[in-house]
Amino acid sequence: MYLFIHKLDPQRDLYELLRYYWGKWIGSLGGLLFIGYFTYEASRSIRDIGELGTLTLLNQTPTAVVTLIALGVCADVVRFGPRVWFLLCHIFLLLMILGYGAILVLVPFTGLIHLDFLFPVLENGIAPVVEAAIPEIISFPFGQTVLFLVLFKLIKDKSKLKRSIMIAYGITAVFLIIMNELSVLVLGPEFAASSTYPLFEVTQLIEVPKIIERADVLFTMILFIGIGVKTAGFMFGAVIGLQTITPFRYKPALLLLSLIIYGLTFLSPRLTEFLWLGLHLALVKIWPVFQIALPALLFLTILIRKKIRKKHS
């Protein structure tokens, strides 16, 4: 649907589409809602970095300090514009492939896999799988790609866009399946489901005497990279929107949103409350509005408006 929306009007980003097809006032209101969505998503990602950093590498450093440093790094990337972010993604992709590739090799090599944890397959039929997928897995992570409606406009060569996106989605889906299965095969389904960071628990068990004793540090670093890239992406989405809808220029908008993002990280003082708010409230009841309902409404509006214009012409 996102690709079709962009194909119908490739010269406009999400905020420009909203204002053009919904009108200035309703479109601006819709844009402000999306700015809020991207800002809150960025704050949750930054909070994840803070919690993970405190839990793993910096257990004597306050989460607020780790969060502030991480936000500063992400904001600095956003300050230089999308091109720098895209180039960094090229570099980071190689590091991610090497890091996760090492984990996929080391886990079987150290004898941590228990194939009996995989069975029984579909013990209660397909219904529990569908219930788990809708809306949770659709919303996170695939629905978060609504952000690309802000970024598609920046692509100059659009001839390979659809093919590239579909390949990327497919690879991402397969990768997520493999990494989740790896956690289940090592920890068991119950412990993997209840763990806050199951793959981190897996990497803590990797140990090759006199060669590798802290593989969890490797996982933490590649996770920092992944969450940092995602945070910068959401910050771009919010900053571009604020620049489009309000009189704010790019850098003042970035400064304002950075302050708001940092403040939102304190919205849930306890980790359990933070996880509950994200997994049981926002993920199920709020995010589908921004990821499915509003884009679908925009899609229908564009189709209807274009059909009316074609008829008149």
C-alpha positions as CSV (number, residue, x, y, z in Angstrom):
1,M,0.0,0.0,0.0
2,Y,2.8,2.4,0.8
3,L,4.4,1.7,-2.5
4,F,1.1,2.3,-4.4
5,I,0.6,5.6,-2.5
6,H,4.1,6.7,-3.6
7,K,3.5,5.5,-7.2
8,L,0.3,7.6,-7.5
9,D,2.1,10.8,-6.5
10,P,5.9,10.3,-6.4
11,Q,6.8,14.0,-6.1
12,R,5.3,14.4,-2.6
13,D,6.2,13.0,0.8
14,L,3.7,11.9,3.4
15,Y,3.1,15.4,4.8
16,E,2.7,17.0,1.4
17,L,0.3,14.3,0.4
18,L,-1.8,14.8,3.5
19,R,-2.0,18.6,3.0
20,Y,-2.6,18.3,-0.8
21,Y,-5.3,15.6,-0.7
22,W,-7.0,16.3,2.7
23,G,-6.7,20.1,2.6
24,K,-4.4,22.4,4.5
25,W,-6.1,22.2,7.9
26,I,-7.1,18.6,8.1
27,G,-3.9,17.5,6.3
28,S,-1.8,19.6,8.8
29,L,-3.6,18.0,11.7
30,G,-2.9,14.5,10.2
31,G,0.7,15.5,9.7
32,L,1.0,16.6,13.4
33,L,-0.4,13.3,14.5
34,F,2.3,11.5,12.4
35,I,5.0,13.8,13.9
36,G,3.8,12.7,17.3
37,Y,3.9,9.1,16.3
38,F,7.5,9.3,14.9
39,T,8.6,11.3,17.9
40,Y,7.3,8.7,20.4
41,E,8.8,5.9,18.4
42,A,12.1,7.6,18.5
43,S,11.8,8.1,22.3
44,R,11.1,4.4,22.8
45,S,14.1,3.4,20.7
46,I,16.3,5.7,22.7
47,R,14.9,4.3,25.9
48,D,15.7,0.8,24.6
49,I,19.4,1.9,24.1
50,G,19.5,3.3,27.6
51,E,18.0,0.2,29.2
52,L,20.1,-2.2,27.2
53,G,23.3,-0.2,27.9
54,T,22.6,-0.1,31.7
55,L,21.7,-3.8,31.7
56,T,24.8,-5.0,29.8
57,L,27.8,-2.8,29.5
58,L,27.3,0.2,31.8
59,N,25.6,-1.1,34.8
60,Q,26.9,1.7,37.1
61,T,25.8,4.5,34.7
62,P,22.3,6.0,35.1
63,T,20.0,5.1,32.3
64,A,19.3,8.9,31.8
65,V,23.0,9.5,31.0
66,V,23.3,6.6,28.5
67,T,20.0,7.8,26.9
68,L,21.3,11.4,26.6
69,I,24.6,10.3,24.9
70,A,22.7,8.0,22.5
71,L,20.3,10.8,21.6
72,G,23.1,13.2,21.1
73,V,24.8,10.8,18.6
74,C,21.5,10.2,16.7
75,A,20.7,13.9,16.6
76,D,24.2,14.6,15.2
77,V,23.5,12.1,12.4
78,V,20.2,13.7,11.6
79,R,21.8,17.2,11.6
80,F,23.8,16.3,8.5
81,G,20.7,15.2,6.6
82,P,19.5,11.9,5.1
83,R,22.4,11.4,2.7
84,V,24.8,10.9,5.6
85,W,22.4,8.6,7.3
86,F,22.1,6.5,4.1
87,L,25.9,6.3,3.8
88,L,26.2,5.2,7.4
89,C,23.6,2.5,6.8
90,H,25.9,1.1,4.0
91,I,28.8,0.8,6.5
92,F,26.6,-0.5,9.4
93,L,25.0,-3.1,7.2
94,L,28.4,-4.8,6.7
95,L,29.0,-4.8,10.5
96,M,25.5,-6.2,11.1
97,I,26.0,-9.0,8.7
98,L,29.4,-9.9,10.2
99,G,28.0,-9.6,13.8
100,Y,24.8,-11.7,13.3
101,G,26.7,-14.1,11.0
102,A,29.2,-14.7,13.8
103,I,26.3,-15.4,16.2
104,L,24.7,-17.9,13.8
105,V,28.0,-19.7,13.5
106,L,29.0,-19.7,17.2
107,V,25.7,-20.9,18.6
108,P,25.6,-24.3,16.8
109,F,29.4,-24.5,17.1
110,T,29.2,-24.3,21.0
111,G,26.4,-27.0,21.1
112,L,23.7,-24.7,22.5
113,I,20.9,-25.8,20.1
114,H,18.3,-28.3,21.3
115,L,16.1,-29.3,18.3
116,D,13.5,-30.8,20.7
117,F,12.5,-27.3,21.7
118,L,11.1,-26.8,18.2
119,F,8.4,-29.4,18.6
120,P,5.5,-29.8,18.5
121,V,4.9,-27.6,15.4
122,L,1.4,-26.0,15.2
123,E,0.3,-27.9,18.3
124,N,-2.9,-25.9,18.5
125,G,-3.4,-25.3,14.8
126,I,-2.9,-22.1,12.8
127,A,-5.2,-19.9,14.9
128,P,-2.6,-19.0,17.6
129,V,-0.1,-18.0,14.9
130,V,-2.6,-15.6,13.3
131,E,-3.6,-14.1,16.6
132,A,0.1,-13.5,17.4
133,A,0.7,-11.9,14.0
134,I,-2.3,-9.6,13.9
135,P,-1.8,-6.9,14.9
136,E,1.4,-7.3,16.9
137,I,3.9,-8.5,14.3
138,I,2.3,-6.5,11.5
139,S,2.6,-3.4,13.7
140,F,6.1,-4.2,14.9
141,P,8.3,-4.1,12.9
142,F,6.6,-4.2,9.5
143,G,4.1,-1.4,10.1
144,Q,6.9,0.9,11.1
145,T,7.9,1.2,7.5
146,V,5.2,3.9,7.1
147,L,8.2,6.1,7.8
148,F,9.3,5.3,4.2
149,L,6.5,7.5,2.9
150,V,8.5,10.4,4.1
151,L,11.7,9.1,2.6
152,F,10.6,7.7,-0.8
153,K,10.5,11.2,-2.3
154,L,14.3,11.4,-1.8
155,I,15.0,8.5,-4.2
156,K,16.1,9.7,-7.6
157,D,16.1,6.4,-9.5
158,K,12.7,5.0,-8.9
159,S,12.9,2.2,-11.6
160,K,14.1,-0.4,-9.1
161,L,12.3,0.9,-6.0
162,K,9.5,-1.7,-5.8
163,R,11.8,-4.6,-6.5
164,S,14.4,-3.4,-3.9
165,I,11.8,-2.8,-1.3
166,M,10.1,-6.2,-1.7
167,I,13.5,-8.0,-1.6
168,A,14.4,-6.0,1.6
169,Y,11.1,-6.9,3.2
170,G,11.6,-10.6,2.3
171,I,15.1,-10.7,3.6
172,T,14.0,-9.0,6.8
173,A,11.2,-11.4,7.4
174,V,13.4,-14.5,6.9
175,F,16.1,-13.0,9.1
176,L,13.6,-12.3,11.9
177,I,12.3,-15.9,11.7
178,I,15.8,-17.3,11.9
179,M,16.8,-15.2,14.9
180,N,13.6,-15.9,16.8
181,E,13.9,-19.6,16.1
182,L,17.5,-19.5,17.3
183,S,16.3,-18.0,20.6
184,V,13.7,-20.7,21.0
185,L,16.1,-23.5,20.1
186,V,18.6,-22.4,22.7
187,L,16.3,-21.1,25.6
188,G,13.1,-23.0,25.0
189,P,9.8,-21.5,24.1
190,E,8.7,-20.5,27.6
191,F,12.0,-18.7,28.6
192,A,12.4,-17.1,25.2
193,A,8.8,-15.7,25.4
194,S,9.3,-14.3,28.9
195,S,12.8,-12.8,28.4
196,T,13.1,-9.1,27.8
197,Y,16.1,-9.6,25.4
198,P,16.1,-13.3,24.5
199,L,18.9,-13.1,21.9
200,F,21.1,-11.3,24.5
201,E,20.5,-14.3,26.8
202,V,21.6,-16.6,24.0
203,T,24.8,-14.7,23.4
204,Q,25.6,-14.8,27.1
205,L,25.7,-18.6,26.9
206,I,28.3,-18.6,24.0
207,E,31.7,-19.5,25.3
208,V,34.8,-20.7,23.5
209,P,37.6,-21.2,26.1
210,K,40.6,-18.8,25.6
211,I,39.0,-17.4,22.5
212,I,35.6,-15.9,23.1
213,E,34.2,-15.3,26.6
214,R,31.9,-12.3,26.2
215,A,30.0,-12.7,22.9
216,D,27.1,-10.7,24.5
217,V,29.2,-7.6,24.0
218,L,29.2,-8.2,20.3
219,F,25.5,-8.6,20.3
220,T,25.0,-5.4,22.4
221,M,27.1,-3.4,19.9
222,I,25.2,-4.5,16.8
223,L,21.9,-4.0,18.6
224,F,23.1,-0.4,19.5
225,I,23.8,0.1,15.8
226,G,20.4,-1.2,14.7
227,I,18.4,0.7,17.3
228,G,20.4,3.9,16.6
229,V,19.7,3.7,12.8
230,K,16.0,3.2,13.5
231,T,16.0,6.1,16.0
232,A,17.7,8.5,13.5
233,G,15.1,7.4,10.9
234,F,12.1,8.3,13.1
235,M,13.8,11.6,14.0
236,F,14.1,12.4,10.3
237,G,10.4,11.6,9.9
238,A,9.4,13.9,12.7
239,V,11.9,16.8,11.7
240,I,10.9,16.8,8.1
241,G,7.2,16.9,9.1
242,L,7.7,19.8,11.6
243,Q,9.7,21.7,8.9
244,T,6.9,21.1,6.4
245,I,3.9,22.0,8.5
246,T,5.2,24.7,10.9
247,P,7.5,27.7,10.4
248,F,10.4,25.9,12.1
249,R,13.5,25.5,10.0
250,Y,15.4,22.2,10.0
251,K,17.9,22.6,12.8
252,P,15.6,24.4,15.2
253,A,13.0,21.7,14.6
254,L,15.6,19.0,15.3
255,L,16.6,20.7,18.6
256,L,13.0,21.1,19.7
257,L,12.2,17.5,18.9
258,S,15.4,16.2,20.5
259,L,14.3,17.9,23.8
260,I,10.8,16.4,23.5
261,I,12.2,12.9,22.7
262,Y,14.5,13.0,25.7
263,G,11.6,14.1,27.9
264,L,9.4,11.3,26.6
265,T,12.0,8.7,27.7
266,F,11.0,9.5,31.3
267,L,7.3,8.9,30.6
268,S,7.5,5.4,32.1
269,P,9.8,5.5,35.2
270,R,10.0,1.7,35.5
271,L,11.1,-0.8,32.8
272,T,8.1,-3.0,33.3
273,E,5.7,-0.1,32.8
274,F,7.7,1.0,29.7
275,L,7.4,-2.5,28.2
276,W,3.7,-2.8,29.1
277,L,2.9,0.5,27.5
278,G,4.7,-0.3,24.3
279,L,3.7,-4.0,23.9
280,H,0.1,-4.1,25.2
281,L,-1.2,-0.6,24.6
282,A,0.6,1.3,21.8
283,L,1.4,-1.7,19.7
284,V,-2.1,-3.2,19.7
285,K,-4.4,-0.2,19.9
286,I,-2.7,2.9,18.7
287,W,0.0,2.1,16.1
288,P,-2.4,0.4,13.7
289,V,-4.2,3.7,13.3
290,F,-1.0,5.3,11.9
291,Q,0.3,2.3,10.1
292,I,-2.9,1.0,8.5
293,A,-6.0,3.1,9.0
294,L,-4.7,6.6,8.1
295,P,-2.5,5.4,5.2
296,A,-5.5,3.4,3.8
297,L,-7.7,6.5,4.1
298,L,-5.1,8.6,2.4
299,F,-4.7,5.9,-0.4
300,L,-8.5,5.9,-1.0
301,T,-8.6,9.7,-1.0
302,I,-5.8,9.9,-3.6
303,L,-7.6,7.3,-5.8
304,I,-11.0,9.2,-5.6
305,R,-9.5,12.6,-6.2
306,K,-7.5,11.4,-9.2
307,K,-10.5,9.7,-10.6
308,I,-12.6,12.8,-10.2
309,R,-9.9,15.0,-11.9
310,K,-9.6,12.5,-14.7
311,K,-13.3,12.6,-15.3
312,H,-13.4,16.4,-15.4
313,S,-10.5,16.6,-17.7
